[in-house]
């Protein structure tokens, strides 16, 4: 009852914001939105299993189309950054995180993938709404901090050590924990696969000793298509970095990946690949990425 009453009061406040009283006071409006968002976080922490279905649609639109169910969804997002587009990006990242956590916690039927030159164990599962999801796991002789820096803080430098990428650019930073990025793959030999580009929301979360790095296709202000590329989409990407028990210098690395490469189901013309090939390309790309990442960090750690 207490939660319901607070939601009703919050809804009335948001309706007032949406319709008129603060329309000509943008600074005050932004402050109220930030305060409202803070209150919502508290409600989310206490009612995480029940809140999403009870949030009024007008309030959902205000905070970014859907309310996330994790604590502290916006990082340290400051009041002057709380545009509806910004909040929507944060919400997309949180929604992807919740989806990944649900898969990790509840799905157990994984099928082993046969990999060439596999430094990691790769399994897969067909899941509703996502299609085929690949799960790569490996223990790396690199601390969590270094992996986190390379995979989030220094994303734009990835093409220096990952030959499958030609460009990674951060288009927008939302708070400290959410990025909007544009990635372009490198041309493949003979252009058999064709170049893809992605516009993605990247979001990070710390839980206890683990760091979660999630990604999903960005929906908001689309980037114009890049000439010569096919716009592909990351349905879900989630990398979990967990210090190895008893050895913090090593990291247990888990990566969930589901992508739509815009493959053709029947043909293999220029720039398009059949779906049967996609199922081999994606897990091998995970293994190759992990290999290049480990080689790069091992080289930088040498005296």
Residue pairs with C-beta under 8 A, 6 or more apart in sequence:
3 43
3 46
3 47
3 51
3 54
4 54
6 39
6 43
7 43
7 54
7 55
7 56
7 59
10 36
10 39
10 40
10 59
11 56
11 58
11 59
13 32
13 36
14 36
14 56
14 58
14 59
14 62
15 58
16 22
17 29
17 32
17 33
17 62
18 58
18 62
22 28
22 29
22 32
23 29
30 79
30 80
30 82
31 79
33 62
33 63
33 79
33 82
34 77
34 78
34 79
34 82
36 62
36 63
37 63
37 74
37 77
37 82
37 87
40 63
40 67
41 71
41 72
41 73
41 74
43 51
44 51
44 67
44 68
44 69
44 70
44 71
44 73
45 71
47 54
48 69
48 70
48 71
49 69
51 67
51 69
52 66
52 67
52 69
55 67
59 67
60 66
60 67
61 84
62 84
63 87
63 91
64 84
64 86
64 87
64 88
64 89
64 90
64 91
64 92
65 88
65 91
66 91
66 95
67 91
68 90
68 91
68 94
68 95
68 97
68 98
69 94
69 98
70 94
70 97
70 98
70 205
73 90
73 91
73 94
74 87
74 90
74 174
74 175
74 177
74 178
75 90
75 175
75 176
75 177
75 178
76 175
76 176
76 177
77 86
77 87
77 90
77 174
77 175
78 175
81 174
81 175
85 220
85 221
86 174
86 175
88 219
88 220
89 172
89 174
89 178
89 180
89 201
89 218
89 220
90 174
90 175
90 178
90 203
92 201
92 203
92 216
92 218
92 219
92 220
93 177
93 178
93 201
93 202
93 203
93 214
93 216
94 203
95 216
96 201
96 203
96 214
96 215
96 216
96 236
96 237
96 238
97 203
97 205
97 212
97 214
97 238
99 130
99 236
100 212
100 214
100 236
100 238
100 256
101 212
103 127
103 133
103 256
104 240
104 254
104 256
107 125
107 127
109 125
110 123
110 124
110 125
110 135
111 123
111 124
111 125
112 121
112 122
112 123
113 122
113 123
113 124
113 134
113 283
115 122
115 283
115 284
115 287
116 284
117 287
117 291
118 287
119 138
119 287
119 290
119 291
119 294
120 136
120 137
120 138
120 253
120 286
120 287
120 290
121 136
121 137
121 138
122 134
122 135
122 136
122 137
122 283
122 286
122 287
123 134
123 135
123 137
124 132
124 133
124 134
124 135
124 279
124 283
125 132
125 133
125 135
126 132
126 133
127 133
127 258
130 235
130 236
130 258
131 235
131 258
131 260
132 258
132 279
132 282
133 236
133 256
133 257
133 258
134 255
134 256
134 257
134 258
134 282
134 283
134 286
135 254
135 255
135 256
135 257
136 253
136 254
136 255
136 257
136 283
136 286
136 287
136 290
137 252
137 253
137 254
137 255
138 253
138 290
139 244
139 250
139 251
139 252
139 253
140 147
140 250
140 251
140 253
140 290
140 293
140 294
140 297
141 249
141 250
141 294
141 298
142 249
142 250
142 251
142 294
142 297
142 298
142 301
143 243
143 248
143 249
143 250
143 251
144 209
144 211
144 241
144 242
144 243
144 248
144 251
146 297
146 301
147 241
147 251
147 253
147 293
147 297
148 204
148 211
148 213
148 241
150 157
150 158
150 293
150 296
150 297
151 213
151 239
151 241
151 293
152 179
152 202
152 204
152 213
155 168
155 170
155 179
155 181
155 202
156 168
156 169
156 170
157 168
158 165
158 168
159 165
159 166
159 167
159 168
159 186
160 296
161 292
161 293
161 295
161 296
162 289
162 292
162 293
163 186
163 292
164 185
164 186
164 285
164 288
164 289
164 292
165 183
165 184
165 185
165 186
166 184
166 185
166 186
166 187
166 195
167 182
167 183
167 184
168 181
168 182
168 183
168 184
169 181
169 182
169 183
170 179
170 180
170 181
171 179
171 180
171 181
171 182
171 199
171 223
172 179
172 180
173 179
173 180
174 180
177 203
177 204
177 205
178 201
178 202
178 203
178 204
179 201
179 202
179 203
180 199
180 200
180 201
180 202
180 218
180 220
181 198
181 199
181 200
181 202
182 197
182 198
182 199
182 200
182 223
183 197
183 198
183 200
184 195
184 196
184 197
184 226
184 229
185 195
185 196
185 197
185 229
186 195
187 195
188 194
188 195
191 270
191 271
192 273
193 271
193 273
193 281
194 229
194 230
194 270
194 271
194 272
194 273
195 228
195 229
195 230
195 271
196 229
196 230
196 231
196 232
196 261
196 262
197 225
197 226
197 229
197 230
197 231
197 232
198 217
198 231
198 232
198 233
198 234
199 217
199 218
199 222
199 223
199 231
200 215
200 216
200 217
200 218
200 234
200 237
201 215
201 216
201 217
201 218
202 213
202 214
202 215
203 213
203 214
203 215
204 211
204 212
204 213
204 214
205 211
205 212
205 214
206 212
209 242
209 243
210 240
210 241
210 242
211 240
211 241
212 238
212 239
212 240
212 241
213 238
213 239
213 240
213 241
214 236
214 237
214 238
214 239
215 234
215 236
215 237
215 238
216 234
216 235
216 236
216 237
217 233
217 234
217 235
225 231
230 261
230 262
230 271
230 272
231 262
232 259
232 260
232 261
232 262
233 259
233 260
233 262
234 258
234 259
234 260
235 258
235 259
235 260
236 256
236 257
236 258
237 255
237 256
237 257
237 258
237 259
238 255
238 256
239 253
239 254
239 255
240 252
240 253
240 254
240 255
241 251
241 252
241 253
242 251
242 252
242 254
243 250
243 251
243 252
244 250
244 251
244 252
253 290
255 286
255 290
257 282
257 286
259 282
261 273
261 278
261 281
261 282
262 272
263 272
263 273
263 274
263 275
263 277
263 278
264 272
264 273
264 274
264 275
265 274
265 275
266 274
267 274
268 274
268 277
273 281
